[in-house]
């Protein structure tokens, strides 16, 4: 089993990418509506 810190960093990275994708979608939608 990996140590907790590595697992947390890995999950954090995935989570950050997910948030970035959501922000990107919202920004694109806002640009379309302008």
PAVODREN-762107 format. One line per 4 residues: number of its first residue (from 1); for each residue x, y, z of N, C-alpha, C, O, CB. Coordinates in pm, 1 decimal. Glycine has a CB too. Example, Ala and Ser with C-alpha at 12.3 -4.5 7.8 and 13.67 -1.06 7.14 Angstrom:
1) 1319.0:-569.0:780.0:1230.0:-450.0:780.0:1320.0:-330.0:780.0:1423.6:-331.9:846.5:1130.8:-447.3:904.6 | 1285.0:-225.0:708.0:1367.0:-106.0:714.0:1290.0:3.0:787.0:1340.9:113.8:803.9:1408.4:-59.8:572.5;
END
This chain:
1) 84.2:-120.6:0.0:0.0:0.0:0.0:87.7:125.6:0.0:186.4:134.2:73.0:-95.2:0.6:123.2 | 49.9:220.8:-82.0:124.8:346.3:-86.9:104.9:424.0:42.4:6.7:403.8:113.8:81.4:431.3:-207.9 | 197.9:511.9:71.2:180.4:592.3:191.8:71.9:697.1:168.0:41.1:730.9:53.7:314.0:660.1:232.9 | 15.0:747.4:275.4:-100.2:837.3:265.8:-71.5:964.4:188.0:-157.5:1014.9:115.9:-147.5:873.4:402.8;
5) 50.4:1015.9:203.1:82.9:1143.6:138.6:77.7:1129.9:-13.2:20.6:1215.1:-81.2:222.1:1192.8:182.7 | 137.0:1023.1:-66.7:136.3:1003.7:-212.2:-6.3:992.6:-263.8:-42.5:1053.4:-364.5:216.5:877.9:-250.9 | -87.0:913.5:-192.6:-225.6:893.3:-236.0:-300.1:1026.2:-235.1:-375.4:1056.4:-327.7:-297.5:790.5:-145.0 | -279.1:1105.6:-130.0:-348.0:1234.4:-120.7:-307.3:1325.3:-235.6:-392.1:1389.9:-297.2:-318.0:1302.4:13.8;
9) -178.4:1330.4:-264.4:-130.5:1415.6:-373.5:-190.4:1371.1:-506.5:-227.9:1454.2:-589.2:23.3:1412.9:-381.0 | -199.4:1239.7:-526.7:-253.7:1186.9:-651.3:-400.7:1226.9:-663.9:-444.5:1274.3:-768.7:-238.1:1032.5:-657.4 | -474.8:1207.4:-557.3:-617.5:1242.4:-559.1:-633.7:1392.7:-578.9:-721.6:1437.6:-652.4:-687.3:1197.3:-427.8 | -548.3:1469.6:-512.7:-555.5:1615.1:-522.5:-532.8:1659.0:-666.5:-599.3:1750.3:-715.5:-452.3:1681.4:-429.2;
13) -437.8:1593.0:-734.8:-408.0:1626.2:-873.8:-529.5:1598.3:-961.7:-567.9:1681.7:-1043.7:-285.7:1546.4:-923.8 | -590.0:1480.4:-944.4:-709.1:1446.1:-1022.7:-820.0:1546.5:-994.3:-888.5:1592.6:-1085.6:-756.9:1302.1:-990.7 | -837.0:1579.9:-865.7:-942.1:1672.8:-825.1:-919.4:1809.6:-888.3:-1013.4:1873.4:-935.7:-947.5:1684.9:-671.7 | -793.9:1854.1:-888.5:-761.6:1984.4:-947.8:-792.4:1985.0:-1096.7:-848.8:2081.5:-1148.4:-613.6:2019.3:-924.6;
17) -755.6:1877.5:-1166.0:-783.0:1869.9:-1309.9:-932.6:1873.7:-1335.2:-978.4:1937.4:-1430.1:-722.0:1742.2:-1370.8 | -1009.5:1805.1:-1249.7:-1154.8:1802.9:-1264.4:-1210.5:1944.1:-1248.9:-1294.7:1987.0:-1327.8:-1219.2:1707.4:-1160.8 | -1163.3:2016.3:-1147.0:-1210.0:2153.6:-1124.1:-1172.2:2241.6:-1242.7:-1252.9:2322.8:-1287.9:-1150.2:2211.4:-992.8 | -1050.1:2225.9:-1293.4:-1006.4:2305.7:-1408.3:-1097.2:2282.0:-1528.0:-1130.7:2376.1:-1600.0:-861.0:2272.5:-1445.1;
21) -1137.7:2156.1:-1550.3:-1227.1:2125.4:-1661.5:-1361.1:2195.2:-1642.1:-1415.8:2251.8:-1736.7:-1247.2:1973.4:-1674.8 | -1414.7:2191.4:-1519.3:-1543.4:2255.4:-1491.2:-1533.4:2406.0:-1514.0:-1621.9:2465.3:-1575.6:-1588.8:2225.7:-1346.4 | -1426.5:2467.8:-1464.6:-1407.8:2612.5:-1482.7:-1398.8:2643.9:-1631.3:-1457.6:2741.6:-1677.7:-1280.0:2662.4:-1408.6 | -1326.1:2562.3:-1706.0:-1309.0:2584.2:-1849.5:-1444.6:2579.5:-1919.5:-1472.5:2662.0:-2006.5:-1213.2:2478.9:-1910.0;
25) -1528.8:2483.1:-1881.8:-1662.1:2471.9:-1942.3:-1743.9:2597.0:-1913.6:-1807.4:2652.1:-2003.5:-1736.0:2346.7:-1889.7 | -1742.2:2642.2:-1787.2:-1820.1:2760.1:-1749.5:-1771.3:2883.2:-1824.4:-1851.8:2964.0:-1870.7:-1812.3:2783.9:-1598.3 | -1640.1:2897.5:-1836.5:-1584.0:3012.8:-1907.6:-1627.4:3009.4:-2053.3:-1666.0:3112.3:-2108.8:-1429.3:3014.6:-1897.2 | -1621.6:2892.2:-2116.0:-1663.1:2881.5:-2256.1:-1809.9:2919.6:-2270.6:-1846.5:2990.4:-2364.4:-1639.2:2738.4:-2309.5;
29) -1894.4:2873.1:-2178.4:-2036.8:2905.1:-2185.2:-2058.2:3055.7:-2171.8:-2137.8:3114.4:-2245.1:-2114.5:2829.9:-2075.3 | -1987.0:3117.8:-2078.0:-2001.5:3262.2:-2058.8:-1957.4:3337.7:-2183.5:-2019.9:3436.7:-2221.7:-1920.2:3308.9:-1937.0 | -1851.1:3292.1:-2246.4:-1804.4:3357.8:-2368.5:-1908.8:3345.3:-2478.3:-1929.0:3438.8:-2555.8:-1670.3:3297.7:-2415.2 | -1975.1:3230.8:-2485.7:-2077.0:3209.6:-2588.9:-2195.6:3303.0:-2566.0:-2254.1:3354.5:-2661.3:-2124.0:3062.0:-2589.9;
33) -2230.7:3324.6:-2438.8:-2349.6:3405.1:-2408.7:-2326.1:3554.7:-2426.0:-2422.0:3631.3:-2435.7:-2395.5:3377.8:-2267.5 | -2200.8:3597.1:-2429.9:-2175.4:3741.7:-2442.6:-2212.2:3794.3:-2580.6:-2196.9:3913.5:-2607.4:-2028.6:3772.3:-2414.0;
END
